[in-house]
Amino acid sequence: MKVCVIGTGYVGLTTGVSLAFLGHEVTCVDLDQAKVDMLRAGKCPIYEPGMEDLLAEAAQNLTFTTSYEEAVPGADVVFVAVQTPSAEDGSPDLRYLRRAAELVAQSLNHEFTVVVNKSTVPIGSGNWVDAILRDSFEQREDRPDGVEFAVASNPEFLREGNAIADTLYPDRIVIGSDNTRSLEVLNRLYRPIINQTFTPPAFLPRPEDANAVPLVSTDLASAELIKYAANAFLALKISYANEIGQLAAKVGADITEVARGMGLDQRIGSRFLQPGVGWGGSCFGKDTKALIATAAEYNLEMPIVKAARDVNSRQRAVAVERLQDELRILKGRKIGLLGLAFKPNTDDLRDAPALDIAASLLARGARVKLHDPVATERFRAEQPELAAYLSPTIDDVFADCDAVVLVTEWAQYLELDWSKFVGLMRTPILLDGRHVLDPDRMRRLGYRYVAVSG
């Protein structure tokens, strides 16, 4: 099939490259010429494991351009994967989506095209986009005859750092439209994934337990709500684990054992029950905020979702409080932070806990030393006011430090020779912000081990 993807961020790029790998003819559109030039050269503008390998394997079916006029005509499916950042009131800012819909309408000329909202959008956005498309199409002086189109929703459920596997071997595929023909087209598009009939990429073999992928085919509003409901529930699980962790610290329980005991219950599951400094990134914070804003439009409150946000925000302050409990005075203390990206295997800094923790420490008069194995270049560009605190090496983070905080559980940190660094510190306080280090081992090595949740 012929596919157009508008936007080459995490979602758009992963979608376009994966569909091209499956054999579809894909053209990706981005108005950033520098990004398009980089992608044409086979270089990935984001850090995502395996993406450059997949780019190389899919190259014969993949085109990158800044031109809607080049990409949209003749497309069977147009994915709109532009950014939808939060506005001040928590609702998504849809100006990029509006502009993309207007530009798509100017180039539609196929006998039937499915325009797919891939961006995370509020409930009802499918109808809104459909109206924009039809208004813009009707205003065209060169409007061709016999052109039909319809809007569908196909929410993404990608984990940064695992985006390709989540695309090729997903838990489920959700498609929503009020137009039956649109659902048939998307069913056909995703058939190789649904049936798992494609040859896997060499670097990412098909999991042994991979079976046919469930397809949820529903109406527009339901598909849109599924995305928000799923992300809010995962955010709730993390915040719940953190809230239980605070109680565990008070009563002398081990939160990692509590979470393990809960997770073995098949009704609950172990994923997203890891206690720590909380979630970050572009999804959970934005989507929970948007869900609350959408409910407010209907005079509804979302107290459970709001509580999940409050608990998550609180965890970042708890990390600083733990340090203050150990050091008594933060002013003048030197504190190292290991990990800046909001999670491992990505360079994404959006809503990263490390940013709030560093800012809070600096506000209290502490000195900070920052390190990340991958996100440093992006950090310099996006956080210039904090760039001066970057450390060139891990040794420099530990040298003469009063405390070190493991903020992001990069494999590079978990595999450190921790015995090498304890002697470099002024006071060997180690705050495990993700509950991933062995407390007994760290104490044997000479660290004063502290966890966020006790």
N, C-alpha and C positions, 0 to 999 in steps of 0.2 A: 504494500500500500504506500501511497505518497503521504508523508507526514511533515507538518511544519510545527516547530516549537519556538514560541516567543519567549525569550529570556534564557540566559545561560548561567543562572545561579546554580545552587546545589540541586534543586529540583529539576529545572529545565535541562541542564546539562546531563544529569544522570538519565533522565527520561529519553532525551534525544539520542545519546550514545548507545543506550541499551537497546532501543528500538532499531537503530541502524545495525547493531550487532546481530539482531534477530533476522535481518534481511529486508527490512523496510527502507524505502528511499526517504531520507530525513534531511531537512534543511532547518538549521537553527538560526534564529534572528536575534541579534543584540545590537543596540545602537552605539555601544562602546567599541570604536574601531580598534583600539589597542587590544581589547579582549578577543575580538574576532581574529586579529592577526596572530595572536598567541595560539589560539585554537587551530587555526589553519596550519600552523607550524607543528602541531601535535603536542603542544604544551598545555597543561591544565592550569587555569588561573586560580584554582582553589586546591587545598590539600585534601585529597580523598584517595585512600589506598586503592590501587588498581585502575584508577581512571585513565591514566596515560596509556597503560597497556590495552585497555578496552578501546580507547581512541584509535590506537594503531590497528587493532583487529577489525574495527568497524569503518575504517577510513574510506573504503570504496563506496559505501552507501551514505556518506555523511558530507554535508556542505555547510559552511558557515558564512553568513552575510549580515550586512547592516540594512538590507533592503527588504521591506515587506512585499514590494512589487515583484521581487525575484522569488520569494519563498511561498507566498500564499496561493497564487493562482494554480489551479489543478489539484490542490491538496484534498485528500479524502478526510483528513483529520488535522485540525489546528489546535495545538495545546497552548494555552496562555498560562505562562509560569512566571509572571512578573512579581515584584515584591509588593507586599501589602502591609507596610509598617503600621504600628499602633499610632493613632491620633491621641491627642491629650486626654480625651474622655474615655480612652480604652478601645474605642471602635476602630476597625481597620481603616487605614487611609487608602481609598480606592482610586485615586487619581491616575495611577499607572495602569490599573486595570481598564479604566474608562478609555484612556488614550490608546491602549493596545486594541481594544474592541473597535474603536473608530477607525484605526489604521487597517485592521483586518478587513473591515467592511468595504474599504476603498479598493481592495484587490480581489475580493471573492468573484470567481467566474466559473466555478465547477458546477456540475449538475446537482451534486449534493455534497455538502461539507458539514462535518460535525465540529463545532467550536467548543473546546473542552476547557472548563475552568480547572486548572491544575493547582493554581494558587489557593491558599487557604482563605476562604472568603465567607462573609456572614451568610446566615440562612436567608434565602431570598435573592442572593446575588445572581443566580442563574437567570431568573426572570428579568432582572435589571440589565444584565449583559445582553440578553436577547432583544430587549427594547432598544438599547444603544445600537446594536448591530442593524436592526431593521430601519431605524431612523437614519443612520448614516448611509446605509445602502440605498434607501429611497432618494436620498439627496444627490446621489451620483448622476452626473450628466451622461456618463458613459455606461450607465447601468445595463448589463447584458440581460437578454431574455433567457428563461429556462433555468435560472440559478435558484437553488434551494439550499437552506442551511438550518441547523437547529443547534441548540445549546445543551451541553451535558456537563455533569460534574464527575470528576475522577480524582478524589482526594489522594494525596500521597501519605505514606506511612514510613518514610525513610529515616533511618538513624544515621546521622553524620558519622563517618568513619566506617560505616557498614552499608553504604547506600547502594552499591552494585548488587550485593547479595540480597538486600531487601527488595530490589527491583526484579531480579531474575528468579528468586526463590521466596516469594512473599507468603505471609500468613493468609492473605486474602486479597482480592481485587474488588474494589467498590466502584460501580458505575451507576450514575443516576441521570435520568432524563424523563421528560414528559412526552418524548417523541420515540416511538417504538423503533423506527429506522435507525436512530442514533445508537440505541442500545445494541442493535444487530451489528452495526459497523464496529463498535468498540469491542464487542465479543469476538469478532473476527480478527481485529488487530491484536488482541491479547491471547488468541488461541494457542500459540506456541508456549506461552508461559503457563496458561491454565492447564494444558495437557502435559507440560514438561517434555516436549518433543524436540527441543532445540539441542544442538551440541554445545555443551558448556564451554566457557573460555578455559584455556589451559591453566591459568593462574587461580581459577575459582571453580573447582569441581562441584558438581551437584551433590548436596548433602545426601548421605545414605538413606535418611528417613524422608526424603522429599517425595511427595505424592502429588496427585492432581490438586491444583490450587482452587479453593472455593471462590466462586464468583457471586458477589452480592449485586444483583441487578434491581434497582429500585427507582423511586422518583427523585426529582432534583432536590427538594428540601431535605429528604431523609439522608441522601448522600452527603449533603453539606453538614448536617448535624452529626453524622457518624464521625466525621473527622474531629470536630470540637469535643464531642463526648469522649472519644477514645483518648485524646491527649489530656483532657482534664482528669480522667480517671487515673492515668499513669502518674500525673503530677500529684494527685491525691495520695497514691500509694507511697511515693517517696516522702511526702510531707508527713504522712501517718507514721512511717518508720522513724522519722526524725523526732516526732512528738513522743512516741513510745521510748525513743532513745533518751530523751531528757528525763523521763520517769525512771528508766533503768539506772541512770546515773545517780538518782536520789536514793533508790532502794538497794543499790549495790548489785544489780543484775548486769549480765554481759549482753549488750544489745545485739552483737553479732550472733550469739547463740539464740537469742529471742527471735531474731529475724529468720534464722535458719529453721527454727522450729515452726514458725508460721508458714514459711515458704514451702515446706514439705506437704502442707495441706493442699491437695490438688484443686480445691475450690479457690484457693488464694494464689498459689504459685510463687516462685522465688524471685522472679524478675521485678525490678523496680522497688525492692524492699531494702536496698542498701542504704544505711544511714550515713550521714556526712554533712558537708557544708551546703547541700541542696542542689537543685537543678538550675541550669541556666540555658543558654542558647536561644534560638529564634522562635521556637515552637511553644513550649509549655507556658512561658510567661505571656506571650502575645495571645495565644489561643484562650487561656483561662480569662484573661482580661477582656477579650472580645466576647466570650460567652456571657460574662457578667453584664457587659454593655448591651448585648442583644436582649437578654432577659429584661433589662431595665426598660427597653422600648415597649415591652408588654406588661409593665408594672409588676414584674416578678423579681424576687431576690434569689440569689444563689449562695446561701450561707456556707455550704460545704465547700464549694469552689473557692470562695473568698478566704475561708479558713486555711485551705491548702496554700494559697498565695502568702498569707500572713506568716504561717509557720516556715515556709521556705525563706522568706525575707529574714526572719528571725535567726535562722541558722548561721547566716553570715556574721551577725553580731555575736552569736554564741562563740564562734571561733576566736574573735578578738577578746571576749570576756575570759575564755579559758587561758589565753596568754597572759592576761592581766592577773588572773588568779595565781599563776605560777611565778610571774616576774614582779608582782606587786606594783611596780611602776613601769610604764611603757615609755615615758619621755626619755629620749636619748638612747633607748635600747635598739640594737641592730637585729632585725628579723628577716629571715629569708623565706621566700615563697617559691615552692617548686610547682610549676604548672600555671599557665595563664589561660590557655584555651578552656572552654567550658567543660570539655570532656576529652578523653584521649582520641588520637587518630583523626583530629581535625585541627585547623588553624582558626576556627571560628571563635571570636571573642565576644559575641553578642550576649549581653547579660551574664558574663562570666563571673562566678563568685570571687575569683582572685582580684578583680577590679575593685569591688566594694571593700574587700578585706584590706587591700593595699591603701585605699583612700582613707579608710577608718583609722588604720595604724598611723598614717602620716598626719591625720588631723589630731591625733593624740600625742604627737611629738616624737614618734618612733622613726627610725631610719629603716628603709626596706631595701632588699636586694631581690631581684626578680629573675626567674629563669623559665624557659620553655624550650623543649627540643625542636619544635616545629614552628610555633606561632610568632617568633621574634620579629620577623620582617613585617608581618601584618600589624603587630603590636606597635612598632615604631611609627607606622603610617596612621593608625587609628587612635593611638593614645600618646600623642607627642609629649604631653605634660608629664607622663610617667616614664617615658623612654630613658631618661637619665638614670633611672634606678635599675636598668637591666644589667645583669652580670654575664660576662662572656663565657664563663665555665661554671660547672657545678661546684668545683673546689672553691671558687670565689664566693658562692652563695654561703657556704659553711664557714668560711674563714672569719674568725673573730666574731661569730654571731652569738646572740643570746638565746635565740630560738629559731627553729626551722619548721615551716608548715608544709606538709604535703597536701596540695590543693587539688591537683589533677593527677589521676592514677595512671600516668604514662608507664608503659612497660619499661622504658629506660630508667625510670626511678625505682620501680619495684625490683629491678635486677642489679641495682647498685651494690658495690662492695661497701656496705654501710659502716663496716669496721674502720674503713680508711678515713672517714670524715669526723668521727666523734671527737678525735683529738684536736681538730682544727677549731672547734667551737669554744667560745668563752664559757658558756654554760650549756651543756648538752641537752637542751629541752627539745623534744621532737613531738609536734602536734600532728597527729594523723587525721587529716580532714576527710578521709574516705574509708576509714576502718579497714584498710587493706594490708597493713603491715602486721607482723607477728609480734604482739606486745612483749612476750617473754623473751624472744630473741633480741629485740631491741634493748631491753633492759640488761640482758647479759652482756651486750656490747658496750654498755655504759651510758646509754641514753636515759633521760627522764621522760618516759613515754607517756603521752597524754592523748586521749581521743576526744573528738568533739562531743560525743555523747557519753562522757564519763570515762 
